[in-house]
Amino acid sequence: MKSILSTAAVASGMMLAGQAIAAPMLWQDNSLTYLYGNDFKVDPDTQHTLTFEHASGWTYGDVFLFVDYKWNESQDDSEAARTYYGEFSPRLSLGKTSGIDFSYGPIKDVLVAFTYERGEDEVQNYLLGPAVDLTVPGFDRLAINTYYRKPDGIREKASGQWQITPTWAITIPVGNSDILFDGFIDWVVNDAGNKGSADYQSKNLHINPQVKYDLGKAVYQQAGQLYVGIEYDYWSDKYGIESTSAFDTDQSAWNAIVKVHF
């Protein structure tokens, strides 16, 4: 059954990606972010992160991907001092592909979302499920993706999980510039048939908001190009590892941010 789910997730992801690639691109945004922070759990306490992000809109949906390259304060040349992690997330718009208007109340569109997560040591997950884009006053963007999440690779025997992921962006005018408040929440719960699974804590919550000042707009009147700010990273039972008195996995960390869009 699990292999069927993995195969279905991969096939759906390839279909979504194929639809996006075949369709004309309507817009795109690329960025590089440098983050520096401490008080991380499980991983080294202090970390540097360089993140590449890509977001684009297509005739049949949208695509988001990012790749993190992390290094810590270790002076050695070990693999533990450096690591990477990335996600590829295409979504297929049911409204755009069918020509049916799915808008109702705050619902702007209904989509099928796929995400492929990949880290070092064959850590990978496949996620597939429904999503909604919402129109809410004050928000530049608000979406909720609901997934069934299937671990693979070295955790291929781990049970599946359900995941709910809201993402948002809010622009707040301040003086001659703006503050951008954006981020995501991942709430993961083991599926009903695998409660109490020893390989993954039954619930974990990851909250990751950023508050960034549009420095480019303030200094040289170019909005949306250069941001500075902070990120808060809260993660209970990080990586699905249960927090105990002997091994604390409940993370509450801060990062300083410099972000450039191009």
Backbone as CSV, one residue per row, in Angstrom:
resi,resn,N_x,N_y,N_z,CA_x,CA_y,CA_z,C_x,C_y,C_z
1,MET,0.828,-1.201,0.000,0.000,0.000,0.000,0.864,1.253,0.000
2,LYS,1.922,1.237,0.833,2.793,2.407,0.899,3.507,2.640,-0.418
3,SER,3.942,1.547,-1.091,4.606,1.712,-2.377,3.650,2.284,-3.409
4,ILE,2.379,1.900,-3.317,1.368,2.442,-4.229,1.217,3.937,-4.008
5,LEU,1.191,4.347,-2.710,1.070,5.766,-2.396,2.268,6.544,-2.910
6,SER,3.466,5.994,-2.737,4.677,6.668,-3.213,4.638,6.807,-4.732
7,THR,4.265,5.729,-5.410,4.188,5.760,-6.869,3.155,6.770,-7.340
8,ALA,2.000,6.809,-6.660,0.959,7.765,-7.025,1.427,9.186,-6.811
9,ALA,2.148,9.413,-5.718,2.644,10.755,-5.440,3.642,11.203,-6.500
10,VAL,4.567,10.307,-6.863,5.550,10.642,-7.887,4.879,10.914,-9.222
11,ALA,3.950,10.052,-9.611,3.256,10.221,-10.883,2.486,11.534,-10.914
12,SER,1.815,11.855,-9.807,1.054,13.100,-9.741,1.988,14.298,-9.810
13,GLY,3.125,14.196,-9.117,4.091,15.291,-9.158,4.629,15.512,-10.553
14,MET,4.940,14.425,-11.265,5.426,14.551,-12.639,4.361,15.144,-13.541
15,MET,3.102,14.775,-13.310,2.014,15.322,-14.111,1.886,16.825,-13.874
16,LEU,1.934,17.220,-12.594,1.819,18.644,-12.275,2.982,19.425,-12.858
17,ALA,4.188,18.889,-12.711,5.354,19.568,-13.260,5.272,19.651,-14.782
18,GLY,4.805,18.562,-15.410,4.668,18.552,-16.857,3.665,19.572,-17.350
19,GLN,2.560,19.696,-16.627,1.560,20.700,-16.988,2.162,22.091,-16.911
20,ALA,2.922,22.348,-15.843,3.505,23.671,-15.667,4.525,23.982,-16.753
21,ILE,5.405,22.990,-17.047,6.442,23.210,-18.040,5.845,23.431,-19.418
22,ALA,4.756,22.714,-19.726,4.136,22.838,-21.044,3.368,24.137,-21.195
23,ALA,2.990,24.749,-20.084,2.158,25.948,-20.135,3.028,27.199,-20.131
24,PRO,2.524,28.303,-20.717,3.272,29.555,-20.694,3.422,30.086,-19.272
25,MET,4.622,30.595,-18.988,4.864,31.206,-17.690,4.282,32.617,-17.686
26,LEU,3.547,32.949,-16.626,2.919,34.252,-16.510,3.771,35.226,-15.693
27,TRP,4.479,34.711,-14.706,5.355,35.543,-13.882,6.340,34.650,-13.133
28,GLN,7.416,35.239,-12.664,8.355,34.490,-11.846,9.097,35.431,-10.917
29,ASP,9.591,34.868,-9.815,10.395,35.619,-8.859,11.469,34.689,-8.315
30,ASN,12.714,35.161,-8.302,13.830,34.398,-7.775,14.523,35.214,-6.690
31,SER,15.094,34.526,-5.704,15.744,35.252,-4.624,16.855,34.425,-3.988
32,LEU,17.795,35.146,-3.371,18.827,34.554,-2.531,18.717,35.185,-1.144
33,THR,18.745,34.343,-0.107,18.634,34.818,1.270,19.797,34.279,2.090
34,TYR,20.409,35.177,2.862,21.409,34.754,3.834,20.787,34.890,5.220
35,LEU,20.880,33.820,6.025,20.345,33.822,7.390,21.448,33.415,8.366
36,TYR,21.448,34.061,9.514,22.379,33.707,10.588,21.597,33.659,11.889
37,GLY,21.706,32.528,12.618,20.944,32.414,13.853,21.522,31.384,14.792
38,ASN,20.930,31.314,15.989,21.369,30.327,16.968,20.185,29.810,17.768
39,ASP,20.474,28.938,18.728,19.477,28.248,19.550,18.727,27.172,18.776
40,PHE,19.363,26.591,17.772,18.754,25.486,17.036,18.890,24.187,17.825
41,LYS,17.938,23.291,17.638,17.948,21.992,18.306,18.244,20.882,17.298
42,VAL,18.700,19.739,17.816,19.075,18.568,17.018,20.302,18.885,16.156
43,ASP,20.206,19.943,15.335,21.336,20.412,14.542,22.259,21.260,15.421
44,PRO,23.422,21.672,14.896,24.302,22.558,15.661,23.584,23.832,16.102
45,ASP,23.988,24.346,17.260,23.308,25.485,17.887,23.292,26.721,16.996
46,THR,24.435,27.034,16.383,24.558,28.228,15.540,24.685,27.809,14.086
47,GLN,23.930,28.488,13.199,23.923,28.091,11.792,23.941,29.301,10.863
48,HIS,24.621,29.115,9.738,24.531,30.016,8.587,23.731,29.285,7.517
49,THR,22.853,29.996,6.828,22.049,29.374,5.771,22.011,30.278,4.550
50,LEU,22.252,29.710,3.388,22.074,30.394,2.118,20.942,29.687,1.389
51,THR,19.886,30.432,1.064,18.675,29.848,0.477,18.391,30.452,-0.888
52,PHE,18.223,29.580,-1.882,17.709,30.005,-3.187,16.241,29.647,-3.264
53,GLU,15.408,30.602,-3.677,13.966,30.368,-3.839,13.528,30.764,-5.244
54,HIS,12.591,29.992,-5.766,11.959,30.309,-7.048,10.452,30.146,-6.898
55,ALA,9.708,31.140,-7.345,8.246,31.057,-7.406,7.803,31.534,-8.781
56,SER,6.827,30.838,-9.370,6.351,31.236,-10.691,4.893,30.855,-10.860
57,GLY,4.196,31.654,-11.674,2.819,31.373,-12.023,2.728,30.947,-13.474
58,TRP,1.893,29.943,-13.740,1.756,29.371,-15.075,0.275,29.354,-15.456
59,THR,0.023,29.085,-16.707,-1.360,29.042,-17.190,-2.186,28.029,-16.416
60,TYR,-1.556,26.938,-15.965,-2.300,25.862,-15.308,-2.021,25.730,-13.813
61,GLY,-1.305,26.680,-13.229,-1.038,26.581,-11.803,0.178,27.377,-11.394
62,ASP,0.924,26.873,-10.411,2.114,27.587,-9.942,3.159,26.596,-9.454
63,VAL,4.367,27.103,-9.271,5.500,26.300,-8.840,6.281,27.081,-7.789
64,PHE,6.680,26.392,-6.715,7.573,26.975,-5.728,8.652,25.949,-5.405
65,LEU,9.884,26.409,-5.321,10.967,25.527,-4.906,11.995,26.329,-4.125
66,PHE,12.691,25.627,-3.237,13.809,26.256,-2.542,14.866,25.212,-2.240
67,VAL,16.102,25.695,-2.095,17.218,24.859,-1.677,17.982,25.612,-0.597
68,ASP,18.165,24.964,0.566,18.967,25.507,1.664,20.342,24.860,1.659
69,TYR,21.365,25.687,1.802,22.708,25.175,2.073,23.117,25.718,3.430
70,LYS,23.363,24.835,4.389,23.641,25.247,5.770,25.053,24.867,6.172
71,TRP,25.673,25.728,6.971,26.939,25.392,7.595,26.970,25.988,8.996
72,ASN,27.805,25.402,9.865,27.842,25.845,11.252,29.221,26.350,11.624
73,GLU,29.412,26.591,12.913,30.653,27.206,13.371,31.807,26.220,13.517
74,SER,31.576,24.950,13.185,32.620,23.936,13.311,33.814,24.292,12.436
75,GLN,35.009,24.052,12.965,36.224,24.368,12.224,36.740,23.187,11.408
76,ASP,36.099,22.013,11.592,36.593,20.855,10.846,35.974,20.820,9.462
77,ASP,36.306,19.776,8.713,35.815,19.658,7.339,34.830,18.505,7.218
78,SER,34.117,18.200,8.302,33.208,17.061,8.314,31.906,17.395,7.607
79,GLU,31.186,16.323,7.191,29.901,16.521,6.541,28.895,17.161,7.500
80,ALA,29.087,16.930,8.825,28.168,17.486,9.809,28.217,19.000,9.830
81,ALA,29.339,19.577,9.336,29.478,21.030,9.333,28.719,21.673,8.187
82,ARG,28.320,20.868,7.209,27.613,21.400,6.039,26.491,20.435,5.659
83,THR,25.379,20.982,5.238,24.278,20.121,4.814,23.379,20.896,3.858
84,TYR,22.500,20.164,3.170,21.552,20.817,2.268,20.168,20.220,2.468
85,TYR,19.182,20.970,2.046,17.794,20.500,2.077,17.014,21.305,1.043
86,GLY,16.072,20.650,0.337,15.288,21.354,-0.665,13.888,20.796,-0.810
87,GLU,13.016,21.609,-1.378,11.645,21.194,-1.674,11.241,21.715,-3.052
88,PHE,10.485,20.881,-3.776,9.924,21.235,-5.082,8.413,21.067,-4.988
89,SER,7.660,22.145,-5.252,6.214,22.149,-4.971,5.405,22.728,-6.124
90,PRO,5.048,21.920,-7.129,4.114,22.386,-8.159,2.666,22.189,-7.709
91,ARG,1.786,23.069,-8.161,0.352,22.934,-7.864,-0.434,23.115,-9.161
92,LEU,-1.456,22.282,-9.346,-2.310,22.321,-10.526,-3.641,22.960,-10.166
93,SER,-3.975,24.058,-10.836,-5.229,24.767,-10.583,-6.392,24.062,-11.270
94,LEU,-7.369,23.603,-10.483,-8.547,22.957,-11.078,-9.413,23.972,-11.805
95,GLY,-9.423,25.199,-11.327,-10.204,26.236,-11.998,-9.649,26.567,-13.365
96,LYS,-8.335,26.729,-13.468,-7.715,27.104,-14.736,-7.751,25.959,-15.738
97,THR,-7.562,24.722,-15.263,-7.530,23.596,-16.196,-8.918,23.207,-16.682
98,SER,-9.934,23.389,-15.852,-11.288,22.969,-16.224,-12.137,24.101,-16.787
99,GLY,-11.743,25.338,-16.518,-12.557,26.473,-16.919,-13.734,26.724,-15.995
100,ILE,-13.807,25.960,-14.894,-14.890,26.126,-13.918,-14.468,27.125,-12.848
101,ASP,-15.378,27.995,-12.481,-15.106,28.981,-11.438,-15.365,28.342,-10.075
102,PHE,-14.286,28.079,-9.323,-14.404,27.463,-8.002,-14.475,28.495,-6.878
103,SER,-14.492,29.768,-7.218,-14.510,30.790,-6.179,-15.846,30.768,-5.425
104,TYR,-15.721,30.861,-4.096,-16.917,30.876,-3.247,-16.518,31.483,-1.909
105,GLY,-17.132,32.597,-1.577,-16.758,33.282,-0.345,-15.292,33.671,-0.410
106,PRO,-14.489,33.303,0.603,-13.056,33.646,0.575,-12.227,32.746,-0.337
107,ILE,-12.818,31.644,-0.840,-12.070,30.716,-1.691,-11.898,31.310,-3.083
108,LYS,-10.662,31.442,-3.498,-10.331,31.985,-4.816,-10.177,30.887,-5.856
109,ASP,-9.545,29.770,-5.463,-9.316,28.668,-6.391,-9.071,27.386,-5.592
110,VAL,-9.290,26.244,-6.250,-9.021,24.933,-5.677,-7.931,24.276,-6.523
111,LEU,-6.948,23.656,-5.867,-5.797,23.125,-6.580,-5.439,21.721,-6.074
112,VAL,-4.604,21.034,-6.847,-3.965,19.798,-6.405,-2.497,20.128,-6.172
113,ALA,-2.000,19.851,-4.948,-0.640,20.230,-4.574,0.234,18.994,-4.395
114,PHE,1.464,19.095,-4.873,2.460,18.039,-4.691,3.738,18.669,-4.156
115,THR,4.422,17.997,-3.252,5.731,18.464,-2.778,6.682,17.280,-2.665
116,TYR,7.888,17.495,-3.151,8.969,16.531,-2.979,10.009,17.168,-2.078
117,GLU,10.317,16.532,-0.943,11.302,17.035,0.010,12.546,16.155,-0.063
118,ARG,13.719,16.791,-0.069,14.947,15.997,-0.168,16.052,16.624,0.670
119,GLY,16.682,15.792,1.502,17.845,16.193,2.268,18.963,15.198,2.070
120,GLU,20.048,15.376,2.811,21.173,14.458,2.717,20.824,13.101,3.329
121,ASP,21.670,12.125,3.066,21.501,10.765,3.602,20.187,10.131,3.162
122,GLU,19.774,10.414,1.931,18.575,9.819,1.337,17.300,10.162,2.101
123,VAL,17.306,11.256,2.825,16.081,11.722,3.488,15.175,12.344,2.433
124,GLN,13.997,11.761,2.242,13.075,12.304,1.262,11.646,11.947,1.635
125,ASN,10.731,12.828,1.226,9.305,12.650,1.488,8.517,13.060,0.252
126,TYR,7.370,12.386,0.048,6.450,12.729,-1.028,5.137,13.191,-0.403
127,LEU,4.618,14.333,-0.858,3.386,14.882,-0.308,2.413,15.173,-1.445
128,LEU,1.142,14.826,-1.234,0.122,15.015,-2.258,-1.213,15.299,-1.598
129,GLY,-1.963,16.285,-2.130,-3.275,16.558,-1.558,-3.913,17.813,-2.124
130,PRO,-5.109,18.160,-1.630,-5.842,19.331,-2.109,-5.331,20.624,-1.479
131,ALA,-5.571,21.724,-2.167,-5.168,23.035,-1.679,-6.222,24.064,-2.067
132,VAL,-6.254,25.155,-1.332,-7.128,26.279,-1.676,-6.327,27.572,-1.601
133,ASP,-6.567,28.453,-2.572,-6.090,29.827,-2.503,-7.240,30.679,-1.997
134,LEU,-6.941,31.578,-1.054,-7.971,32.385,-0.414,-7.765,33.867,-0.706
135,THR,-8.870,34.587,-0.773,-8.835,36.042,-0.864,-9.361,36.603,0.448
136,VAL,-8.453,37.188,1.235,-8.799,37.727,2.549,-8.268,39.153,2.627
137,PRO,-9.101,40.126,3.008,-8.635,41.511,3.087,-7.381,41.646,3.935
138,GLY,-6.415,42.402,3.433,-5.167,42.634,4.142,-4.049,41.688,3.759
139,PHE,-4.370,40.565,3.124,-3.358,39.586,2.734,-2.996,39.752,1.255
140,ASP,-1.699,39.788,0.971,-1.251,39.717,-0.424,-1.451,38.306,-0.962
141,ARG,-1.229,37.339,-0.083,-1.348,35.929,-0.467,-1.728,35.123,0.764
142,LEU,-2.667,34.188,0.578,-3.035,33.261,1.647,-3.479,31.957,0.999
143,ALA,-2.805,30.874,1.336,-3.121,29.562,0.761,-3.012,28.505,1.846
144,ILE,-3.775,27.429,1.689,-3.711,26.303,2.614,-3.583,25.017,1.799
145,ASN,-2.488,24.315,1.989,-2.264,23.019,1.352,-2.488,21.914,2.388
146,THR,-3.205,20.871,2.001,-3.421,19.708,2.868,-2.836,18.490,2.157
147,TYR,-1.941,17.775,2.843,-1.217,16.678,2.202,-1.358,15.363,2.960
148,TYR,-1.200,14.251,2.212,-0.769,13.002,2.835,0.723,12.911,2.573
149,ARG,1.487,12.690,3.629,2.947,12.799,3.596,3.559,11.417,3.784
150,LYS,4.303,10.948,2.779,4.881,9.606,2.803,6.405,9.676,2.842
151,PRO,7.029,9.282,3.988,8.491,9.232,4.048,9.041,8.130,3.152
152,ASP,10.256,8.344,2.677,10.913,7.358,1.826,12.401,7.362,2.168
153,GLY,13.204,6.671,1.378,14.636,6.626,1.615,14.951,5.844,2.877
154,ILE,15.833,6.396,3.741,16.246,5.677,4.941,15.104,5.559,5.940
155,ARG,14.009,6.339,5.717,12.856,6.255,6.620,11.667,5.613,5.916
156,GLU,11.958,4.727,4.967,10.889,4.157,4.157,9.905,3.327,4.977
157,LYS,10.334,2.855,6.180,9.438,2.090,7.023,8.620,2.975,7.962
158,ALA,8.893,4.281,7.925,8.135,5.196,8.771,6.697,5.275,8.295
159,SER,5.789,5.489,9.230,4.380,5.602,8.871,4.125,6.922,8.151
160,GLY,3.019,6.960,7.406,2.640,8.195,6.738,2.065,9.189,7.732
161,GLN,2.002,10.430,7.303,1.434,11.484,8.141,0.525,12.373,7.310
162,TRP,-0.373,13.048,8.012,-1.162,14.113,7.413,-0.491,15.446,7.742
163,GLN,-0.496,16.360,6.788,0.148,17.658,6.998,-0.736,18.775,6.463
164,ILE,-0.888,19.820,7.258,-1.597,21.031,6.847,-0.593,22.166,6.830
165,THR,-0.516,22.876,5.697,0.486,23.921,5.521,-0.160,25.213,5.022
166,PRO,-0.446,26.165,5.916,-0.841,27.504,5.471,0.406,28.329,5.122
167,THR,0.309,29.155,4.088,1.347,30.123,3.753,0.678,31.483,3.570
168,TRP,1.422,32.552,3.876,0.796,33.875,3.811,1.834,34.953,3.521
169,ALA,1.342,36.117,3.096,2.173,37.310,2.922,1.289,38.533,3.152
170,ILE,1.797,39.481,3.941,1.090,40.723,4.242,2.078,41.873,4.105
171,THR,1.717,42.905,3.340,2.543,44.096,3.197,1.962,45.216,4.050
172,ILE,2.820,45.823,4.884,2.399,46.895,5.786,3.194,48.154,5.447
173,PRO,2.554,49.209,4.923,3.274,50.456,4.619,3.835,51.087,5.898
174,VAL,5.119,51.478,5.845,5.769,52.143,6.969,6.630,53.270,6.407
175,GLY,6.240,54.512,6.655,6.993,55.654,6.149,7.082,55.623,4.636
176,ASN,8.328,55.722,4.131,8.521,55.707,2.678,8.832,54.318,2.144
177,SER,8.535,53.277,2.946,8.798,51.913,2.507,7.717,50.984,3.066
178,ASP,8.018,49.664,3.096,7.052,48.666,3.546,7.732,47.645,4.448
179,ILE,6.925,47.017,5.277,7.334,45.829,6.010,6.552,44.646,5.446
180,LEU,7.255,43.586,5.113,6.631,42.372,4.597,6.622,41.318,5.701
181,PHE,5.428,40.852,6.046,5.260,39.794,7.035,4.770,38.553,6.301
182,ASP,5.607,37.540,6.198,5.220,36.332,5.471,5.780,35.102,6.178
183,GLY,5.377,33.918,5.688,5.869,32.704,6.308,4.977,31.509,6.049
184,PHE,5.208,30.445,6.841,4.436,29.220,6.681,4.302,28.532,8.033
185,ILE,3.348,27.610,8.094,3.177,26.716,9.236,3.013,25.299,8.691
186,ASP,3.773,24.354,9.237,3.595,22.929,8.934,3.095,22.231,10.195
187,TRP,1.905,21.671,10.117,1.359,20.898,11.235,1.227,19.452,10.763
188,VAL,2.002,18.553,11.378,2.075,17.166,10.935,1.505,16.250,12.007
189,VAL,0.629,15.321,11.583,0.003,14.371,12.500,0.056,12.993,11.853
190,ASN,0.479,11.974,12.600,0.463,10.608,12.069,-0.942,10.220,11.654
191,ASP,-1.051,9.370,10.607,-2.386,8.969,10.175,-3.027,8.058,11.224
192,ALA,-4.340,7.918,11.152,-5.114,7.225,12.196,-4.679,5.785,12.389
193,GLY,-4.155,5.153,11.342,-3.751,3.765,11.449,-2.374,3.556,12.032
194,ASN,-1.680,4.679,12.353,-0.314,4.542,12.848,-0.081,5.383,14.087
195,LYS,-1.052,5.532,14.942,-0.893,6.298,16.165,0.168,5.656,17.043
196,GLY,0.991,6.533,17.612,2.005,6.028,18.516,3.158,5.347,17.819
197,SER,3.324,5.571,16.511,4.432,4.965,15.785,5.759,5.390,16.390
198,ALA,6.650,4.419,16.578,7.929,4.714,17.226,8.876,5.461,16.305
199,ASP,8.602,5.457,14.983,9.556,6.055,14.070,9.295,7.538,13.831
200,TYR,8.190,8.051,14.313,7.873,9.458,14.076,6.902,9.924,15.152
201,GLN,7.284,10.987,15.865,6.406,11.506,16.906,5.046,11.853,16.309
202,SER,3.968,11.500,17.018,2.627,11.571,16.449,2.224,12.961,15.996
203,LYS,2.795,14.005,16.613,2.464,15.363,16.193,3.728,16.220,16.257
204,ASN,3.893,17.106,15.269,4.901,18.148,15.416,4.449,19.380,14.662
205,LEU,4.858,20.521,15.173,4.389,21.806,14.664,5.586,22.682,14.350
206,HIS,5.641,23.194,13.117,6.730,24.048,12.666,6.138,25.383,12.217
207,ILE,6.492,26.463,12.925,5.993,27.805,12.621,7.185,28.667,12.235
208,ASN,7.122,29.290,11.044,8.299,29.972,10.516,7.911,31.311,9.871
209,PRO,7.649,32.341,10.669,7.346,33.662,10.112,8.600,34.512,9.917
210,GLN,8.550,35.410,8.945,9.610,36.381,8.716,9.013,37.789,8.719
211,VAL,9.753,38.743,9.278,9.392,40.156,9.232,10.561,40.873,8.568
212,LYS,10.306,41.457,7.384,11.383,42.039,6.590,11.043,43.484,6.183
213,TYR,12.055,44.342,6.251,11.913,45.742,5.837,12.425,45.897,4.417
214,ASP,11.645,46.580,3.554,12.033,46.781,2.161,13.051,47.912,2.095
215,LEU,14.320,47.550,2.283,15.395,48.537,2.304,15.619,49.138,0.922
216,GLY,15.446,48.345,-0.115,15.622,48.848,-1.471,14.658,49.973,-1.802
217,LYS,13.414,49.830,-1.379,12.422,50.876,-1.629,12.752,52.146,-0.854
218,ALA,13.249,51.989,0.367,13.571,53.146,1.200,14.797,53.892,0.696
219,VAL,15.808,53.157,0.205,17.082,53.780,-0.139,17.131,54.249,-1.591
220,TYR,16.696,53.382,-2.545,16.830,53.784,-3.950,15.543,53.564,-4.750
221,GLN,14.396,53.594,-4.060,13.072,53.573,-4.689,12.844,52.385,-5.614
222,GLN,13.453,51.249,-5.287,13.224,50.026,-6.045,12.550,49.016,-5.118
223,ALA,11.218,48.928,-5.196,10.460,48.071,-4.281,10.659,46.592,-4.606
224,GLY,10.679,45.791,-3.549,10.685,44.340,-3.710,11.993,43.737,-4.149
225,GLN,13.108,44.433,-3.991,14.396,43.894,-4.437,15.335,43.538,-3.294
226,LEU,15.387,44.361,-2.247,16.339,44.142,-1.156,15.621,44.274,0.182
227,TYR,15.678,43.207,0.972,15.026,43.191,2.282,16.041,42.852,3.377
228,VAL,15.819,43.406,4.560,16.551,43.003,5.762,15.513,42.757,6.850
229,GLY,15.802,41.798,7.745,14.802,41.525,8.776,15.196,40.383,9.673
230,ILE,14.173,39.747,10.254,14.377,38.638,11.189,13.408,37.510,10.870
231,GLU,13.802,36.307,11.266,12.965,35.124,11.129,12.889,34.424,12.479
232,TYR,11.691,33.993,12.856,11.521,33.187,14.057,11.202,31.766,13.628
233,ASP,11.906,30.804,14.224,11.743,29.398,13.841,11.369,28.575,15.072
234,TYR,10.066,28.277,15.193,9.593,27.414,16.280,9.261,26.047,15.694
235,TRP,9.761,24.994,16.348,9.528,23.641,15.842,9.445,22.691,17.022
236,SER,8.251,22.225,17.337,8.080,21.246,18.408,8.346,19.851,17.864
237,ASP,9.039,19.029,18.663,9.420,17.671,18.233,10.047,17.714,16.841
238,LYS,11.108,18.498,16.714,11.764,18.727,15.426,12.108,17.418,14.730
239,TYR,11.860,17.366,13.422,12.067,16.180,12.592,11.221,14.996,13.048
240,GLY,10.177,15.252,13.871,9.356,14.168,14.370,10.003,13.406,15.508
241,ILE,11.075,13.967,16.098,11.771,13.320,17.221,11.164,13.829,18.520
242,GLU,10.688,12.936,19.352,10.033,13.334,20.587,11.013,14.043,21.523
243,SER,10.586,15.179,22.042,11.412,15.941,22.977,11.339,15.310,24.366
244,THR,12.501,15.125,24.990,12.582,14.559,26.334,13.522,15.418,27.172
245,SER,13.562,15.128,28.471,14.478,15.861,29.345,15.931,15.576,28.987
246,ALA,16.188,14.395,28.426,17.550,14.035,28.035,17.939,14.593,26.673
247,PHE,16.949,14.798,25.800,17.232,15.292,24.445,16.106,16.236,24.035
248,ASP,16.369,17.540,24.156,15.371,18.562,23.862,15.294,18.796,22.356
249,THR,14.137,18.549,21.765,13.951,18.776,20.327,12.919,19.860,20.043
250,ASP,12.521,20.619,21.070,11.592,21.736,20.875,12.410,22.994,20.607
251,GLN,12.365,23.462,19.374,13.238,24.550,18.916,12.544,25.897,18.972
252,SER,13.286,26.909,19.443,12.829,28.289,19.419,14.034,29.143,19.055
253,ALA,14.195,29.436,17.769,15.418,30.060,17.270,15.100,31.316,16.464
254,TRP,16.082,32.224,16.429,15.960,33.465,15.670,17.071,33.549,14.631
255,ASN,16.724,34.103,13.460,17.697,34.353,12.402,17.657,35.825,12.000
256,ALA,18.824,36.386,11.702,18.904,37.659,10.990,18.895,37.361,9.500
257,ILE,18.271,38.245,8.708,18.038,37.962,7.278,18.492,39.115,6.399
258,VAL,19.136,38.761,5.283,19.311,39.672,4.157,18.823,38.923,2.928
259,LYS,17.882,39.517,2.193,17.266,38.826,1.051,17.288,39.714,-0.187
260,VAL,17.743,39.136,-1.316,17.818,39.853,-2.580,16.956,39.131,-3.609
261,HIS,16.041,39.870,-4.253,15.210,39.316,-5.330,15.781,39.723,-6.682
262,PHE,15.657,38.821,-7.648,16.147,39.124,-9.004,15.312,38.401,-10.047
